[in-house]
Structure formats: structure tokens, C-alpha cells
Amino acid sequence: METLPRGDYKIAIYMSWSPCYACSEQLVQFLQENSNIELFIYMSRLYNIDVQENQDGLRSLRDAGVEIQAMQENEFEYCWKHFVNHQGLEFPGWDNLSAQSCEVQTDLENILE
């Protein structure tokens, strides 16, 4: 990965799945090389979380200062408005979106403890 020019940056990444171990390690390395970056990860699901290595990757991101959160309805709506060709339609959401998001956040918090 390339080093960014000097200056302070805040980067938000919106992901369908949390990063795997290898991706987490790449992000940690990038942050070590770019101390002027503050990284936020919003994800909708936990990727292959029964694999210990993936849990370790999430903890290494946290230890590197990354804020990791499960996407809530407002993040889903933001992605809908800014990244989806929604053709003027409102964000449809789905049944139990809030409950599912809370469950993912709880699972994430348990991993990061």
C-alpha cells in the first residue's frame, strides 16, 4: 500500500462483512505506516467469526486504534443514499434490522473484550 501525503485523514469503511485476518493485518500495517490516519469500520456482518484468526484480526485492528462497529439503520441508509443506484427510492430496510444490528454489535463487543 502507498503512503498518503501528510495531513490528517479520517477514513470510514463500510463493509458487508468484517475483514478477515489477512485484511485486518494489511490495514494494521497501513496504519502503522500512516500515523496521520484515523480509521472507522462499519460492517453489517461478522465474517467467518468461528475462526479464531479472524477474531484475532479484529482485536489487532482495535489495538491499532480502529473503531469497529456494526452498521445500524442510519449507516445502512447512508450507504443506500451514497453508494447504491436507488433510482430515487427510499431505503427499504428489512424486518428486524435493528435487532440484527444489535446482535452483531453484541457479538463484536464480546470478541473485542
PDB file as gemmi writes it, atoms N, CA and C in Angstrom:
CRYST1    1.000    1.000    1.000  90.00  90.00  90.00 P 1                      
ATOM      1  N   MET A   1       0.838  -1.173   0.000  1.00  0.00           N  
ATOM      2  CA  MET A   1       0.000   0.000   0.000  1.00  0.00           C  
ATOM      3  C   MET A   1       0.885   1.238   0.000  1.00  0.00           C  
ATOM      4  N   GLU A   2       0.403   2.279  -0.638  1.00  0.00           N  
ATOM      5  CA  GLU A   2       1.148   3.526  -0.708  1.00  0.00           C  
ATOM      6  C   GLU A   2       0.942   4.369   0.531  1.00  0.00           C  
ATOM      7  N   THR A   3       1.959   5.157   0.850  1.00  0.00           N  
ATOM      8  CA  THR A   3       1.854   6.108   1.934  1.00  0.00           C  
ATOM      9  C   THR A   3       1.147   7.350   1.419  1.00  0.00           C  
ATOM     10  N   LEU A   4       0.217   7.874   2.207  1.00  0.00           N  
ATOM     11  CA  LEU A   4      -0.521   9.077   1.830  1.00  0.00           C  
ATOM     12  C   LEU A   4       0.295  10.319   2.153  1.00  0.00           C  
ATOM     13  N   PRO A   5       0.028  11.424   1.433  1.00  0.00           N  
ATOM     14  CA  PRO A   5       0.713  12.673   1.765  1.00  0.00           C  
ATOM     15  C   PRO A   5       0.365  13.117   3.187  1.00  0.00           C  
ATOM     16  N   ARG A   6       1.209  13.944   3.770  1.00  0.00           N  
ATOM     17  CA  ARG A   6       1.000  14.420   5.138  1.00  0.00           C  
ATOM     18  C   ARG A   6      -0.330  15.156   5.244  1.00  0.00           C  
ATOM     19  N   GLY A   7      -0.814  15.209   6.432  1.00  0.00           N  
ATOM     20  CA  GLY A   7      -2.113  15.798   6.723  1.00  0.00           C  
ATOM     21  C   GLY A   7      -2.873  14.780   7.551  1.00  0.00           C  
ATOM     22  N   ASP A   8      -3.906  15.216   8.191  1.00  0.00           N  
ATOM     23  CA  ASP A   8      -4.708  14.298   8.985  1.00  0.00           C  
ATOM     24  C   ASP A   8      -5.899  13.824   8.172  1.00  0.00           C  
ATOM     25  N   TYR A   9      -6.163  12.521   8.244  1.00  0.00           N  
ATOM     26  CA  TYR A   9      -7.251  11.915   7.492  1.00  0.00           C  
ATOM     27  C   TYR A   9      -8.132  11.092   8.422  1.00  0.00           C  
ATOM     28  N   LYS A  10      -9.416  11.165   8.188  1.00  0.00           N  
ATOM     29  CA  LYS A  10     -10.373  10.273   8.833  1.00  0.00           C  
ATOM     30  C   LYS A  10     -11.040   9.491   7.711  1.00  0.00           C  
ATOM     31  N   ILE A  11     -10.946   8.176   7.796  1.00  0.00           N  
ATOM     32  CA  ILE A  11     -11.473   7.316   6.738  1.00  0.00           C  
ATOM     33  C   ILE A  11     -12.517   6.387   7.336  1.00  0.00           C  
ATOM     34  N   ALA A  12     -13.681   6.351   6.706  1.00  0.00           N  
ATOM     35  CA  ALA A  12     -14.743   5.426   7.101  1.00  0.00           C  
ATOM     36  C   ALA A  12     -14.869   4.371   6.014  1.00  0.00           C  
ATOM     37  N   ILE A  13     -14.856   3.120   6.420  1.00  0.00           N  
ATOM     38  CA  ILE A  13     -15.033   2.000   5.502  1.00  0.00           C  
ATOM     39  C   ILE A  13     -16.362   1.329   5.845  1.00  0.00           C  
ATOM     40  N   TYR A  14     -17.212   1.184   4.861  1.00  0.00           N  
ATOM     41  CA  TYR A  14     -18.495   0.493   5.026  1.00  0.00           C  
ATOM     42  C   TYR A  14     -18.365  -0.861   4.343  1.00  0.00           C  
ATOM     43  N   MET A  15     -18.569  -1.932   5.116  1.00  0.00           N  
ATOM     44  CA  MET A  15     -18.333  -3.278   4.612  1.00  0.00           C  
ATOM     45  C   MET A  15     -19.544  -4.168   4.854  1.00  0.00           C  
ATOM     46  N   SER A  16     -19.788  -5.069   3.909  1.00  0.00           N  
ATOM     47  CA  SER A  16     -20.835  -6.071   4.114  1.00  0.00           C  
ATOM     48  C   SER A  16     -20.414  -7.053   5.201  1.00  0.00           C  
ATOM     49  N   TRP A  17     -19.142  -7.420   5.202  1.00  0.00           N  
ATOM     50  CA  TRP A  17     -18.595  -8.367   6.172  1.00  0.00           C  
ATOM     51  C   TRP A  17     -17.416  -7.720   6.880  1.00  0.00           C  
ATOM     52  N   SER A  18     -17.166  -8.135   8.104  1.00  0.00           N  
ATOM     53  CA  SER A  18     -15.969  -7.679   8.805  1.00  0.00           C  
ATOM     54  C   SER A  18     -14.750  -8.220   8.057  1.00  0.00           C  
ATOM     55  N   PRO A  19     -13.608  -7.547   8.203  1.00  0.00           N  
ATOM     56  CA  PRO A  19     -12.421  -8.019   7.487  1.00  0.00           C  
ATOM     57  C   PRO A  19     -11.917  -9.360   8.035  1.00  0.00           C  
ATOM     58  N   CYS A  20     -11.374 -10.166   7.137  1.00  0.00           N  
ATOM     59  CA  CYS A  20     -10.741 -11.417   7.552  1.00  0.00           C  
ATOM     60  C   CYS A  20      -9.397 -11.090   8.207  1.00  0.00           C  
ATOM     61  N   TYR A  21      -8.721 -12.110   8.688  1.00  0.00           N  
ATOM     62  CA  TYR A  21      -7.448 -11.913   9.373  1.00  0.00           C  
ATOM     63  C   TYR A  21      -6.427 -11.238   8.456  1.00  0.00           C  
ATOM     64  N   ALA A  22      -6.284 -11.731   7.228  1.00  0.00           N  
ATOM     65  CA  ALA A  22      -5.278 -11.180   6.306  1.00  0.00           C  
ATOM     66  C   ALA A  22      -5.568  -9.715   5.994  1.00  0.00           C  
ATOM     67  N   CYS A  23      -6.822  -9.385   5.785  1.00  0.00           N  
ATOM     68  CA  CYS A  23      -7.191  -7.989   5.507  1.00  0.00           C  
ATOM     69  C   CYS A  23      -6.951  -7.116   6.726  1.00  0.00           C  
ATOM     70  N   SER A  24      -7.266  -7.627   7.903  1.00  0.00           N  
ATOM     71  CA  SER A  24      -7.018  -6.886   9.137  1.00  0.00           C  
ATOM     72  C   SER A  24      -5.537  -6.571   9.276  1.00  0.00           C  
ATOM     73  N   GLU A  25      -4.696  -7.550   9.012  1.00  0.00           N  
ATOM     74  CA  GLU A  25      -3.253  -7.341   9.126  1.00  0.00           C  
ATOM     75  C   GLU A  25      -2.761  -6.299   8.121  1.00  0.00           C  
ATOM     76  N   GLN A  26      -3.307  -6.311   6.910  1.00  0.00           N  
ATOM     77  CA  GLN A  26      -2.944  -5.302   5.905  1.00  0.00           C  
ATOM     78  C   GLN A  26      -3.342  -3.902   6.371  1.00  0.00           C  
ATOM     79  N   LEU A  27      -4.532  -3.796   6.954  1.00  0.00           N  
ATOM     80  CA  LEU A  27      -4.993  -2.493   7.447  1.00  0.00           C  
ATOM     81  C   LEU A  27      -4.129  -2.011   8.610  1.00  0.00           C  
ATOM     82  N   VAL A  28      -3.765  -2.911   9.510  1.00  0.00           N  
ATOM     83  CA  VAL A  28      -2.894  -2.545  10.632  1.00  0.00           C  
ATOM     84  C   VAL A  28      -1.548  -2.058  10.108  1.00  0.00           C  
ATOM     85  N   GLN A  29      -0.987  -2.763   9.146  1.00  0.00           N  
ATOM     86  CA  GLN A  29       0.290  -2.353   8.560  1.00  0.00           C  
ATOM     87  C   GLN A  29       0.164  -0.972   7.920  1.00  0.00           C  
ATOM     88  N   PHE A  30      -0.912  -0.740   7.192  1.00  0.00           N  
ATOM     89  CA  PHE A  30      -1.155   0.562   6.557  1.00  0.00           C  
ATOM     90  C   PHE A  30      -1.211   1.671   7.609  1.00  0.00           C  
ATOM     91  N   LEU A  31      -1.900   1.408   8.707  1.00  0.00           N  
ATOM     92  CA  LEU A  31      -1.999   2.416   9.764  1.00  0.00           C  
ATOM     93  C   LEU A  31      -0.651   2.662  10.439  1.00  0.00           C  
ATOM     94  N   GLN A  32       0.162   1.630  10.568  1.00  0.00           N  
ATOM     95  CA  GLN A  32       1.494   1.796  11.158  1.00  0.00           C  
ATOM     96  C   GLN A  32       2.372   2.683  10.277  1.00  0.00           C  
ATOM     97  N   GLU A  33       2.166   2.582   8.966  1.00  0.00           N  
ATOM     98  CA  GLU A  33       2.940   3.376   8.015  1.00  0.00           C  
ATOM     99  C   GLU A  33       2.358   4.776   7.822  1.00  0.00           C  
ATOM    100  N   ASN A  34       1.146   4.993   8.297  1.00  0.00           N  
ATOM    101  CA  ASN A  34       0.446   6.267   8.105  1.00  0.00           C  
ATOM    102  C   ASN A  34      -0.191   6.693   9.421  1.00  0.00           C  
ATOM    103  N   SER A  35       0.623   7.223  10.311  1.00  0.00           N  
ATOM    104  CA  SER A  35       0.132   7.577  11.644  1.00  0.00           C  
ATOM    105  C   SER A  35      -0.838   8.754  11.625  1.00  0.00           C  
ATOM    106  N   ASN A  36      -1.016   9.370  10.477  1.00  0.00           N  
ATOM    107  CA  ASN A  36      -1.917  10.513  10.341  1.00  0.00           C  
ATOM    108  C   ASN A  36      -3.335  10.090   9.929  1.00  0.00           C  
ATOM    109  N   ILE A  37      -3.617   8.796  10.001  1.00  0.00           N  
ATOM    110  CA  ILE A  37      -4.915   8.257   9.596  1.00  0.00           C  
ATOM    111  C   ILE A  37      -5.691   7.792  10.815  1.00  0.00           C  
ATOM    112  N   GLU A  38      -6.959   8.158  10.854  1.00  0.00           N  
ATOM    113  CA  GLU A  38      -7.890   7.620  11.844  1.00  0.00           C  
ATOM    114  C   GLU A  38      -8.914   6.815  11.050  1.00  0.00           C  
ATOM    115  N   LEU A  39      -9.061   5.542  11.394  1.00  0.00           N  
ATOM    116  CA  LEU A  39      -9.884   4.634  10.601  1.00  0.00           C  
ATOM    117  C   LEU A  39     -11.111   4.177  11.386  1.00  0.00           C  
ATOM    118  N   PHE A  40     -12.253   4.180  10.704  1.00  0.00           N  
ATOM    119  CA  PHE A  40     -13.517   3.715  11.248  1.00  0.00           C  
ATOM    120  C   PHE A  40     -14.046   2.626  10.323  1.00  0.00           C  
ATOM    121  N   ILE A  41     -14.440   1.496  10.869  1.00  0.00           N  
ATOM    122  CA  ILE A  41     -15.012   0.412  10.068  1.00  0.00           C  
ATOM    123  C   ILE A  41     -16.438   0.162  10.544  1.00  0.00           C  
ATOM    124  N   TYR A  42     -17.359   0.210   9.596  1.00  0.00           N  
ATOM    125  CA  TYR A  42     -18.762  -0.123   9.842  1.00  0.00           C  
ATOM    126  C   TYR A  42     -19.070  -1.348   9.001  1.00  0.00           C  
ATOM    127  N   MET A  43     -19.509  -2.432   9.626  1.00  0.00           N  
ATOM    128  CA  MET A  43     -19.791  -3.659   8.874  1.00  0.00           C  
ATOM    129  C   MET A  43     -21.168  -4.186   9.270  1.00  0.00           C  
ATOM    130  N   SER A  44     -21.763  -4.913   8.330  1.00  0.00           N  
ATOM    131  CA  SER A  44     -23.115  -5.410   8.593  1.00  0.00           C  
ATOM    132  C   SER A  44     -23.130  -6.823   9.168  1.00  0.00           C  
ATOM    133  N   ARG A  45     -22.057  -7.591   8.926  1.00  0.00           N  
ATOM    134  CA  ARG A  45     -21.998  -8.964   9.438  1.00  0.00           C  
ATOM    135  C   ARG A  45     -20.565  -9.298   9.826  1.00  0.00           C  
ATOM    136  N   LEU A  46     -20.433 -10.294  10.678  1.00  0.00           N  
ATOM    137  CA  LEU A  46     -19.119 -10.772  11.090  1.00  0.00           C  
ATOM    138  C   LEU A  46     -18.712 -11.933  10.184  1.00  0.00           C  
ATOM    139  N   TYR A  47     -17.549 -11.790   9.556  1.00  0.00           N  
ATOM    140  CA  TYR A  47     -17.077 -12.789   8.598  1.00  0.00           C  
ATOM    141  C   TYR A  47     -16.426 -13.976   9.301  1.00  0.00           C  
ATOM    142  N   ASN A  48     -16.970 -15.162   9.038  1.00  0.00           N  
ATOM    143  CA  ASN A  48     -16.356 -16.428   9.461  1.00  0.00           C  
ATOM    144  C   ASN A  48     -15.787 -16.314  10.870  1.00  0.00           C  
ATOM    145  N   ILE A  49     -16.624 -15.856  11.763  1.00  0.00           N  
ATOM    146  CA  ILE A  49     -16.172 -15.451  13.085  1.00  0.00           C  
ATOM    147  C   ILE A  49     -15.836 -16.636  13.993  1.00  0.00           C  
ATOM    148  N   ASP A  50     -16.210 -17.846  13.593  1.00  0.00           N  
ATOM    149  CA  ASP A  50     -15.840 -19.021  14.372  1.00  0.00           C  
ATOM    150  C   ASP A  50     -14.358 -19.357  14.211  1.00  0.00           C  
ATOM    151  N   VAL A  51     -13.707 -18.737  13.234  1.00  0.00           N  
ATOM    152  CA  VAL A  51     -12.273 -18.931  13.020  1.00  0.00           C  
ATOM    153  C   VAL A  51     -11.529 -17.957  13.940  1.00  0.00           C  
ATOM    154  N   GLN A  52     -10.756 -18.518  14.868  1.00  0.00           N  
ATOM    155  CA  GLN A  52     -10.053 -17.708  15.876  1.00  0.00           C  
ATOM    156  C   GLN A  52      -9.189 -16.624  15.242  1.00  0.00           C  
ATOM    157  N   GLU A  53      -8.546 -16.944  14.136  1.00  0.00           N  
ATOM    158  CA  GLU A  53      -7.669 -15.989  13.458  1.00  0.00           C  
ATOM    159  C   GLU A  53      -8.435 -14.717  13.079  1.00  0.00           C  
ATOM    160  N   ASN A  54      -9.676 -14.852  12.618  1.00  0.00           N  
ATOM    161  CA  ASN A  54     -10.468 -13.682  12.240  1.00  0.00           C  
ATOM    162  C   ASN A  54     -10.814 -12.833  13.466  1.00  0.00           C  
ATOM    163  N   GLN A  55     -11.076 -13.479  14.581  1.00  0.00           N  
ATOM    164  CA  GLN A  55     -11.305 -12.739  15.822  1.00  0.00           C  
ATOM    165  C   GLN A  55     -10.032 -11.993  16.233  1.00  0.00           C  
ATOM    166  N   ASP A  56      -8.888 -12.670  16.105  1.00  0.00           N  
ATOM    167  CA  ASP A  56      -7.610 -12.030  16.430  1.00  0.00           C  
ATOM    168  C   ASP A  56      -7.370 -10.809  15.544  1.00  0.00           C  
ATOM    169  N   GLY A  57      -7.748 -10.917  14.281  1.00  0.00           N  
ATOM    170  CA  GLY A  57      -7.591  -9.796  13.356  1.00  0.00           C  
ATOM    171  C   GLY A  57      -8.408  -8.591  13.789  1.00  0.00           C  
ATOM    172  N   LEU A  58      -9.635  -8.828  14.236  1.00  0.00           N  
ATOM    173  CA  LEU A  58     -10.469  -7.723  14.717  1.00  0.00           C  
ATOM    174  C   LEU A  58      -9.857  -7.082  15.961  1.00  0.00           C  
ATOM    175  N   ARG A  59      -9.309  -7.895  16.833  1.00  0.00           N  
ATOM    176  CA  ARG A  59      -8.670  -7.349  18.033  1.00  0.00           C  
ATOM    177  C   ARG A  59      -7.416  -6.553  17.672  1.00  0.00           C  
ATOM    178  N   SER A  60      -6.676  -7.015  16.662  1.00  0.00           N  
ATOM    179  CA  SER A  60      -5.475  -6.264  16.257  1.00  0.00           C  
ATOM    180  C   SER A  60      -5.867  -4.912  15.655  1.00  0.00           C  
ATOM    181  N   LEU A  61      -6.987  -4.867  14.955  1.00  0.00           N  
ATOM    182  CA  LEU A  61      -7.472  -3.586  14.446  1.00  0.00           C  
ATOM    183  C   LEU A  61      -7.833  -2.654  15.606  1.00  0.00           C  
ATOM    184  N   ARG A  62      -8.557  -3.187  16.565  1.00  0.00           N  
ATOM    185  CA  ARG A  62      -8.919  -2.392  17.745  1.00  0.00           C  
ATOM    186  C   ARG A  62      -7.666  -1.875  18.443  1.00  0.00           C  
ATOM    187  N   ASP A  63      -6.674  -2.752  18.608  1.00  0.00           N  
ATOM    188  CA  ASP A  63      -5.434  -2.365  19.282  1.00  0.00           C  
ATOM    189  C   ASP A  63      -4.668  -1.302  18.495  1.00  0.00           C  
ATOM    190  N   ALA A  64      -4.882  -1.258  17.189  1.00  0.00           N  
ATOM    191  CA  ALA A  64      -4.237  -0.251  16.337  1.00  0.00           C  
ATOM    192  C   ALA A  64      -5.019   1.060  16.324  1.00  0.00           C  
ATOM    193  N   GLY A  65      -6.113   1.109  17.097  1.00  0.00           N  
ATOM    194  CA  GLY A  65      -6.875   2.345  17.207  1.00  0.00           C  
ATOM    195  C   GLY A  65      -8.071   2.461  16.281  1.00  0.00           C  
ATOM    196  N   VAL A  66      -8.393   1.376  15.578  1.00  0.00           N  
ATOM    197  CA  VAL A  66      -9.527   1.400  14.655  1.00  0.00           C  
ATOM    198  C   VAL A  66     -10.823   1.273  15.452  1.00  0.00           C  
ATOM    199  N   GLU A  67     -11.781   2.122  15.128  1.00  0.00           N  
ATOM    200  CA  GLU A  67     -13.109   1.996  15.724  1.00  0.00           C  
ATOM    201  C   GLU A  67     -13.922   1.079  14.819  1.00  0.00           C  
ATOM    202  N   ILE A  68     -14.387  -0.035  15.360  1.00  0.00           N  
ATOM    203  CA  ILE A  68     -15.150  -1.026  14.600  1.00  0.00           C  
ATOM    204  C   ILE A  68     -16.543  -1.103  15.190  1.00  0.00           C  
ATOM    205  N   GLN A  69     -17.546  -0.986  14.330  1.00  0.00           N  
ATOM    206  CA  GLN A  69     -18.925  -1.044  14.793  1.00  0.00           C  
ATOM    207  C   GLN A  69     -19.784  -1.795  13.789  1.00  0.00           C  
ATOM    208  N   ALA A  70     -20.840  -2.388  14.307  1.00  0.00           N  
ATOM    209  CA  ALA A  70     -21.865  -2.965  13.435  1.00  0.00           C  
ATOM    210  C   ALA A  70     -22.674  -1.814  12.853  1.00  0.00           C  
ATOM    211  N   MET A  71     -23.014  -1.928  11.593  1.00  0.00           N  
ATOM    212  CA  MET A  71     -23.837  -0.904  10.957  1.00  0.00           C  
ATOM    213  C   MET A  71     -25.227  -0.907  11.586  1.00  0.00           C  
ATOM    214  N   GLN A  72     -25.709   0.285  11.862  1.00  0.00           N  
ATOM    215  CA  GLN A  72     -27.070   0.472  12.344  1.00  0.00           C  
ATOM    216  C   GLN A  72     -27.886   1.031  11.183  1.00  0.00           C  
ATOM    217  N   GLU A  73     -29.155   1.229  11.399  1.00  0.00           N  
ATOM    218  CA  GLU A  73     -30.025   1.675  10.306  1.00  0.00           C  
ATOM    219  C   GLU A  73     -29.519   2.953   9.651  1.00  0.00           C  
ATOM    220  N   ASN A  74     -28.991   3.894  10.420  1.00  0.00           N  
ATOM    221  CA  ASN A  74     -28.521   5.143   9.810  1.00  0.00           C  
ATOM    222  C   ASN A  74     -27.325   4.919   8.885  1.00  0.00           C  
ATOM    223  N   GLU A  75     -26.422   3.965   9.202  1.00  0.00           N  
ATOM    224  CA  GLU A  75     -25.313   3.658   8.293  1.00  0.00           C  
ATOM    225  C   GLU A  75     -25.804   2.941   7.044  1.00  0.00           C  
ATOM    226  N   PHE A  76     -26.775   2.023   7.198  1.00  0.00           N  
ATOM    227  CA  PHE A  76     -27.349   1.373   6.017  1.00  0.00           C  
ATOM    228  C   PHE A  76     -27.998   2.411   5.104  1.00  0.00           C  
ATOM    229  N   GLU A  77     -28.722   3.339   5.710  1.00  0.00           N  
ATOM    230  CA  GLU A  77     -29.390   4.377   4.925  1.00  0.00           C  
ATOM    231  C   GLU A  77     -28.369   5.278   4.235  1.00  0.00           C  
ATOM    232  N   TYR A  78     -27.293   5.627   4.918  1.00  0.00           N  
ATOM    233  CA  TYR A  78     -26.229   6.436   4.324  1.00  0.00           C  
ATOM    234  C   TYR A  78     -25.652   5.724   3.094  1.00  0.00           C  
ATOM    235  N   CYS A  79     -25.340   4.436   3.237  1.00  0.00           N  
ATOM    236  CA  CYS A  79     -24.801   3.666   2.110  1.00  0.00           C  
ATOM    237  C   CYS A  79     -25.805   3.604   0.961  1.00  0.00           C  
ATOM    238  N   TRP A  80     -27.057   3.426   1.297  1.00  0.00           N  
ATOM    239  CA  TRP A  80     -28.121   3.382   0.284  1.00  0.00           C  
ATOM    240  C   TRP A  80     -28.133   4.681  -0.517  1.00  0.00           C  
ATOM    241  N   LYS A  81     -28.083   5.787   0.182  1.00  0.00           N  
ATOM    242  CA  LYS A  81     -28.167   7.097  -0.475  1.00  0.00           C  
ATOM    243  C   LYS A  81     -26.921   7.445  -1.274  1.00  0.00           C  
ATOM    244  N   HIS A  82     -25.734   7.019  -0.806  1.00  0.00           N  
ATOM    245  CA  HIS A  82     -24.489   7.462  -1.423  1.00  0.00           C  
ATOM    246  C   HIS A  82     -23.802   6.440  -2.325  1.00  0.00           C  
ATOM    247  N   PHE A  83     -24.112   5.156  -2.170  1.00  0.00           N  
ATOM    248  CA  PHE A  83     -23.366   4.151  -2.920  1.00  0.00           C  
ATOM    249  C   PHE A  83     -24.234   3.224  -3.774  1.00  0.00           C  
ATOM    250  N   VAL A  84     -25.555   3.342  -3.666  1.00  0.00           N  
ATOM    251  CA  VAL A  84     -26.459   2.449  -4.392  1.00  0.00           C  
ATOM    252  C   VAL A  84     -27.225   3.256  -5.433  1.00  0.00           C  
ATOM    253  N   ASN A  85     -27.374   2.695  -6.608  1.00  0.00           N  
ATOM    254  CA  ASN A  85     -28.206   3.328  -7.640  1.00  0.00           C  
ATOM    255  C   ASN A  85     -29.664   3.052  -7.280  1.00  0.00           C  
ATOM    256  N   HIS A  86     -30.184   3.822  -6.334  1.00  0.00           N  
ATOM    257  CA  HIS A  86     -31.505   3.570  -5.765  1.00  0.00           C  
ATOM    258  C   HIS A  86     -32.643   4.184  -6.576  1.00  0.00           C  
ATOM    259  N   GLN A  87     -32.306   4.915  -7.624  1.00  0.00           N  
ATOM    260  CA  GLN A  87     -33.290   5.498  -8.546  1.00  0.00           C  
ATOM    261  C   GLN A  87     -34.373   6.285  -7.815  1.00  0.00           C  
ATOM    262  N   GLY A  88     -33.962   7.013  -6.781  1.00  0.00           N  
ATOM    263  CA  GLY A  88     -34.873   7.878  -6.057  1.00  0.00           C  
ATOM    264  C   GLY A  88     -35.726   7.197  -5.004  1.00  0.00           C  
ATOM    265  N   LEU A  89     -35.577   5.895  -4.848  1.00  0.00           N  
ATOM    266  CA  LEU A  89     -36.373   5.172  -3.850  1.00  0.00           C  
ATOM    267  C   LEU A  89     -35.773   5.372  -2.455  1.00  0.00           C  
ATOM    268  N   GLU A  90     -36.631   5.388  -1.463  1.00  0.00           N  
ATOM    269  CA  GLU A  90     -36.194   5.472  -0.076  1.00  0.00           C  
ATOM    270  C   GLU A  90     -35.567   4.139   0.338  1.00  0.00           C  
ATOM    271  N   PHE A  91     -34.717   4.200   1.344  1.00  0.00           N  
ATOM    272  CA  PHE A  91     -34.113   2.979   1.872  1.00  0.00           C  
ATOM    273  C   PHE A  91     -35.213   2.057   2.393  1.00  0.00           C  
ATOM    274  N   PRO A  92     -35.298   0.827   1.860  1.00  0.00           N  
ATOM    275  CA  PRO A  92     -36.398  -0.047   2.248  1.00  0.00           C  
ATOM    276  C   PRO A  92     -36.214  -0.735   3.602  1.00  0.00           C  
ATOM    277  N   GLY A  93     -34.963  -0.838   4.059  1.00  0.00           N  
ATOM    278  CA  GLY A  93     -34.742  -1.569   5.307  1.00  0.00           C  
ATOM    279  C   GLY A  93     -35.259  -2.991   5.192  1.00  0.00           C  
ATOM    280  N   TRP A  94     -35.368  -3.673   6.292  1.00  0.00           N  
ATOM    281  CA  TRP A  94     -35.953  -5.010   6.309  1.00  0.00           C  
ATOM    282  C   TRP A  94     -36.396  -5.317   7.728  1.00  0.00           C  
ATOM    283  N   ASP A  95     -37.217  -6.334   7.837  1.00  0.00           N  
ATOM    284  CA  ASP A  95     -37.717  -6.724   9.153  1.00  0.00           C  
ATOM    285  C   ASP A  95     -36.557  -7.067  10.080  1.00  0.00           C  
ATOM    286  N   ASN A  96     -36.676  -6.641  11.303  1.00  0.00           N  
ATOM    287  CA  ASN A  96     -35.702  -6.956  12.352  1.00  0.00           C  
ATOM    288  C   ASN A  96     -34.313  -6.374  12.108  1.00  0.00           C  
ATOM    289  N   LEU A  97     -34.202  -5.327  11.282  1.00  0.00           N  
ATOM    290  CA  LEU A  97     -32.899  -4.721  11.013  1.00  0.00           C  
ATOM    291  C   LEU A  97     -32.230  -4.251  12.305  1.00  0.00           C  
ATOM    292  N   SER A  98     -32.967  -3.549  13.138  1.00  0.00           N  
ATOM    293  CA  SER A  98     -32.395  -3.040  14.392  1.00  0.00           C  
ATOM    294  C   SER A  98     -31.955  -4.183  15.297  1.00  0.00           C  
ATOM    295  N   ALA A  99     -32.776  -5.203  15.416  1.00  0.00           N  
ATOM    296  CA  ALA A  99     -32.444  -6.349  16.269  1.00  0.00           C  
ATOM    297  C   ALA A  99     -31.210  -7.080  15.740  1.00  0.00           C  
ATOM    298  N   GLN A 100     -31.142  -7.262  14.415  1.00  0.00           N  
ATOM    299  CA  GLN A 100     -29.988  -7.939  13.823  1.00  0.00           C  
ATOM    300  C   GLN A 100     -28.714  -7.125  14.031  1.00  0.00           C  
ATOM    301  N   SER A 101     -28.812  -5.814  13.864  1.00  0.00           N  
ATOM    302  CA  SER A 101     -27.652  -4.949  14.067  1.00  0.00           C  
ATOM    303  C   SER A 101     -27.176  -5.004  15.507  1.00  0.00           C  
ATOM    304  N   CYS A 102     -28.101  -4.990  16.441  1.00  0.00           N  
ATOM    305  CA  CYS A 102     -27.739  -5.083  17.865  1.00  0.00           C  
ATOM    306  C   CYS A 102     -27.073  -6.415  18.174  1.00  0.00           C  
ATOM    307  N   GLU A 103     -27.548  -7.477  17.576  1.00  0.00           N  
ATOM    308  CA  GLU A 103     -26.958  -8.800  17.786  1.00  0.00           C  
ATOM    309  C   GLU A 103     -25.526  -8.848  17.265  1.00  0.00           C  
ATOM    310  N   VAL A 104     -25.305  -8.288  16.083  1.00  0.00           N  
ATOM    311  CA  VAL A 104     -23.952  -8.258  15.519  1.00  0.00           C  
ATOM    312  C   VAL A 104     -23.045  -7.410  16.408  1.00  0.00           C  
ATOM    313  N   GLN A 105     -23.544  -6.257  16.885  1.00  0.00           N  
ATOM    314  CA  GLN A 105     -22.738  -5.392  17.748  1.00  0.00           C  
ATOM    315  C   GLN A 105     -22.383  -6.102  19.058  1.00  0.00           C  
ATOM    316  N   THR A 106     -23.334  -6.826  19.625  1.00  0.00           N  
ATOM    317  CA  THR A 106     -23.063  -7.572  20.856  1.00  0.00           C  
ATOM    318  C   THR A 106     -22.011  -8.640  20.627  1.00  0.00           C  
ATOM    319  N   ASP A 107     -22.137  -9.384  19.509  1.00  0.00           N  
ATOM    320  CA  ASP A 107     -21.135 -10.409  19.185  1.00  0.00           C  
ATOM    321  C   ASP A 107     -19.749  -9.759  18.999  1.00  0.00           C  
ATOM    322  N   LEU A 108     -19.727  -8.615  18.320  1.00  0.00           N  
ATOM    323  CA  LEU A 108     -18.461  -7.903  18.111  1.00  0.00           C  
ATOM    324  C   LEU A 108     -17.854  -7.464  19.435  1.00  0.00           C  
ATOM    325  N   GLU A 109     -18.667  -6.897  20.306  1.00  0.00           N  
ATOM    326  CA  GLU A 109     -18.173  -6.460  21.614  1.00  0.00           C  
ATOM    327  C   GLU A 109     -17.619  -7.632  22.419  1.00  0.00           C  
ATOM    328  N   ASN A 110     -18.257  -8.790  22.326  1.00  0.00           N  
ATOM    329  CA  ASN A 110     -17.758  -9.982  23.033  1.00  0.00           C  
ATOM    330  C   ASN A 110     -16.392 -10.400  22.494  1.00  0.00           C  
ATOM    331  N   ILE A 111     -16.203 -10.284  21.208  1.00  0.00           N  
ATOM    332  CA  ILE A 111     -14.917 -10.629  20.606  1.00  0.00           C  
ATOM    333  C   ILE A 111     -13.836  -9.644  21.041  1.00  0.00           C  
ATOM    334  N   LEU A 112     -14.185  -8.373  21.097  1.00  0.00           N  
ATOM    335  CA  LEU A 112     -13.203  -7.338  21.387  1.00  0.00           C  
ATOM    336  C   LEU A 112     -12.887  -7.185  22.876  1.00  0.00           C  
ATOM    337  N   GLU A 113     -13.627  -7.867  23.758  1.00  0.00           N  
ATOM    338  CA  GLU A 113     -13.350  -7.781  25.201  1.00  0.00           C  
ATOM    339  C   GLU A 113     -12.002  -8.342  25.546  1.00  0.00           C  
TER     340      GLU A 113                                                      
END                                                                             
